[in-house]
């Protein structure tokens, strides 16, 4: 599926004041719009397009395509965007295995890529690149926060994640800060929907808690089956497993679960209030963390366009590194490897009226970077 959103489609008629970019800017957005991970990509697309619309920016054209969560398709789309569509910038990928398939070749062709989600460790350290900016996090970060949090109450945690780059970074991050014992450690299949065997292992393990990273449909399936199993051990996870896009499908089984994130809809800053209100007004639903990160990615790009032409790569990269925009996360800066330095919060799943959502209950890390920055030699 291919969608081109132009200024006319967005009903934008006047150039935003102060934008340095004289020529139209074409941004390629590759994201997941079909299959079990579609909710993540839909929120990413919707927030990005809304941010452009709200800015009143007429000189930005978006070329949006569905990667169907398939690395080989994402590679084909990226090459077409670079060679045929002649995009100036690229963004949108949700999954780390797709990012690893697309990003290295993209930045090698001198196209700047800004990640609104996937943050594989391989791109944060020795393979960092001047054309790669991660606006979301480094994959380990949220899991590190839950490892830190688990130390308060748990001594023997069972951990599991999918067998792909983000899953491996997840458990690495958790173990980096967790001081207790591991009752078990499992890697599941990407896209898996039956977790009976894993739940049986958890039951028999002697664990006092469960930490899992299973985004999208995987997490929905696991939590429903876990609740039905009656195992009853406390569950911990990153925000991806308890994001706004999956909570309605999980249902009340998610109530009380603690999870970690750099953002929550109740963060008290003006930019976040405006974002949540705008997203809910436009789409009739609460935004997820995927939406928040994508909104910030769009506004980072707009802030750089206000200072430099995208055709002047050195100047534009410098403008991006300044991160001169109002992040919905509050204070946001880039580390030396062009990954975020930001706060990581602990949230709890609650019910507001009939709506399941998250609220912040604490701060795990302040101004937290990543473990790989010293390996980056930019």
N, C-alpha and C positions, 0 to 999 in steps of 0.2 A: 504494500500500500504506500502510495506516495502522495503527500499533501504539500502544496506550496502555499504558505501564508504570506501574502504581500501586504503592503500598506493599505491598498484599497480594500482587501478582505477584512482587515482590522478597522476599517473606517477611520483611518488616520489621515488628516488632510494638511497638517502644517508641520514643518520641521521644528524639532525641539530646539529651544534656545540654547546657545552655548555649545553645541556639538561641533567638535573640530573636524569630524569626518565629512568631507565634501561629497565624496562619491557614495552611492548605495553600498551597504555592507550586506553580504550574503552569509548566513550562518546555517551550517548543516547540523541538524538535530537527529541523531540516530538513537532511538529508544524502543522499549518493549511495549507494543500496543496490542498484542494478541497472546493468547495462551495464559498459563497460570501466573505469570509475572506481569500481566497487563496493567493491573491497578497501579503498580509502581511507576510504570512508564506514562500512564495517563496523567497521574498527578504531576510528574516531571514536565510533560508537554504543556499541561494546562497552566501551571504556574509561570512557566517561561513566557508563553504567549501573552498571558495577562500582564506580566511586568512590562513587556514591550508596549502593550496597548496603553497601560496606565501612564507610561512615560510620554506618550504622544509622539513617539519617534517614528517618522515616516520613511527614513532611509535605511531601515533594516528589513531584509527579506529572509524569511525562514523557509528552509527546505527540510521537511519533516518526513522521516521514513521509519517503518516498523522493522526491527531486526528479528522479531519473533523469538527472541532469546536464543538465536543460533549464531555462533561465532563466524561460520563460513558466510552466512548471509550478511552479517555486519561488515565483514571485510569487503565484500562485493559492493555494498552500498557506499562505504567510505571511499573506495577507489573511484566510483562513479561521481560522487560529490566533489572530489578533488579534481578529477580529470575532465569531467563533462559539465558539472554545475559550476565549477570554479568558485567554490565557497572560500570565504576569507578566514572563517573560524569554524570549529566543530565542537559539539557538546552532546550531552544527552544519555550516554550509555550508563545503564544501571548495574550490570553484572561484571564482575572482575575478570572472568574468563573472556568475555567479549572485549573488555578494555585491553587486555593483554594481546588480543588478536589484532586490534585496530590501532591503538595509540602509538606504538613504536614506529610503525611505517608512516603514520600521519605526520608526526612531528619531524620525522626525517625528511619529509617533503616540504618542510618549512611552513606547515600549517599549524597554527596555534590551537591546541585542544584544551578545553576547560571542563574538568569533570564535575558534574553535579551530584555524583554519588560514589561510584567505584573508586577505591583507593588502594590498589594492591601494593604490597610492600616492595615488590620488584621495581616499581616506578618511583619510589620515595627515596631509595638509597643510591647505589652505584649506577643505576640506570635512569636517574633523574635527567631531565632535559629542559633547556631554556624555553621550549615551546609547550611544555606541559604544566598546567596549573590545576591543582585540585582545590575546589572551593568547598568541599564537603568535610573530609576527614581523611586520615590514613586508616586503612581497614582495622588495624589493631585497637584503635582508640576507645571506642565504646565498650569493647570487651575488656580492655584494661580496667576501665571504670567499674565494671561489674565484678571483676576479680578483687579489686580493692574493697568494694562494698561487701562482698561475700565474707571477707575476713571478720566482719563484725559478729556474725551469727553462726557460721558454718565451718565444719572441720573436715568434711568428707563429701565432696561434690562430684556428681556424675556430669560429664560434659560431652556434648555432641554438636556436630555441624556438618554441612554438606562437603563432599570431597571436590572442592574447586578452590581457586586461590583465596577468595574471601573467607571461605570456611577454615582454611588452614591458618590464615592470619587471625581469624577470630579466636581459635583455641590457643594460639601462640600468645595473643594479647591477654587473654584471661589468665593464663598460667604465669605471665610475667609479673603480675601483682598478687595473685592468690597465694596464700601461705599454707593452706591446709593440704590434706591428702586428696587424691583423686580416686573415687570409687570405680571409675571407668572412664574411658575416652573412646568415642566412636566417630567415624566419618560415614555419613549416609550418602546415598546417590542424589545427584542434582535432579530435582523434579519428582522425587519419591513421594508417594502418597500413603503408603501402608507402613506404619511404624510399630506393628505388633511385636516384632522380634526385639526391637530396641527397647520398647517399654518393658518387655519381659526381663531383659538384662538389667534395666534400672531397678525393677522390683527385687531382683535377686542380689543386688550389688552391696546392700548395706549402706547405701548413700543416705545423707541427711538433707540433700538438696539436689536440684537439677539445673544446670546452666545449658541453654541451647541457643544456637543461631540458626534459624530456618526461616528465611524471608518469604513473603508472598504466600502462595498456595501451600507450600511445604509446612509453614508454621501453622496455618489454619488446620491442616489435616492432623499434625502432631498434637496440637492442643486439644482438639475435639476427642481424639482417641485417648490421650492421656487422662482427660477428665472422666471419660467413660470407664477407664481401667480401674479407678479407685485407688491408685498408688498413693496419691495424696501428699507426696513430698513437696515442699516449697519449690517454686519455679522462678528462675532468674533468666534474664536475657537482655540483649541490646534492643534498642527501639524498633529495629526492623522487624522483630518478631511480634511486636505489640504496637505497631504503627496504626494511625487512624484509618488507613485503607483496609486493614485486616480485622480490626476489632469487631465490626458488626458481624462478620462471618464467624469469628471465634465465639462470641457471645459471653455470657456471664462467667464462663470458665476462666476468663482472663482477669476477673476482678481481683484486686489486691496484688497482682504481680508487679514486682519491681523491675524496672528496665532503665537503660542508660541512653542518653542522647545529648547532643549539643544544643537542642532546641525543644521547646514545648509551646503550645499555644498560649499558655499562661505566663510566659516570660514577660516581665514588666518593662517594656520599652515601646516608644511610640511607633517605631518602624514595624514591630511585630503586631501591634494592635491594628495598624492600617492594613497590613498584609492579611491577617486572619479575617478581618471584616470584608476586605475586597474579594478574597477568594470565596468566602461563604456567599456573598452577594451574587457573584458571577456564576457559581456552579452549584449552589444549594447544598454544599457539604463542607465539613471541616477539612482543613488541609492536613496532610501528613508531613513527616519530616522530609520525604522526597520532594514534596512541593516547596517546603521552606528552603531547602538547599538549591533548588532550581531557580526560585525567585531571587535568591542572593546571587546566583551565577549570572542571571540576566542583568541585574543591577550593577554588578561588578563590571560587566562588559560595557554597559551604558556609561558608567563613570569613566572608563578608559577612553571611550569614544569622544567624550567631552574634552579630552586633553590631547589626544593624538590621533592621527590617521592610522587606520589598520594596515594601510600600505607601507607605513614606516614601521617595520617590525620592532626595531630596537626601542623606539619611542613608545610604541604601543605596549610592549612587554613591561617597560618601566612604569607606565601608567597603571597597568594591571597590578604590579607588585605593590603599588601604593595603597591598594584596597581602600580607595577613598569613596566609600559608599556607606549607607546606613543599613547595616546587617540586621536581620530579624533576630539574630543571636546575640545582639549587643556588640561588645568589643570583639573585633576580628582583625587579625593581622596574618601576614604570610611569614612562614619560617624560611630559612635559607634554601630549602628544597622546594619552595613554592607550594607547601601544604599548610593547612591552617594551624595557628596557635589560638586556642579558644577554650572556654569553660566546658566541662562535661558534667551533666546533671544526672541525678537519680530521680526517676519518675515512678509513680504508682498508677495503675489502671483503676479508675473510679467511674462511677455513673453519675452523670449530671442530667437529672430528669430521666428520660429513657435512653440517653445517648452515652455509650461507653467512650471514654477518652482518657487522657493522661494529665496528671498534675505533678509539678515538681515538689519533691520532699527533701531534697538536699543537693549539695554540690560535691561531686567526687573529686574533680580536679579543677584548679584555676589556671588559666593560661597554659594549657597543656599542649605540648608539641608531639612529636613521634620519635620512635626509637631508632629510626634509620637516617636521620638528617646528617649525622656525622659521616656517613658513607657517600653522601652527595658532594661531588667536587665541582659544581657549577661556579 
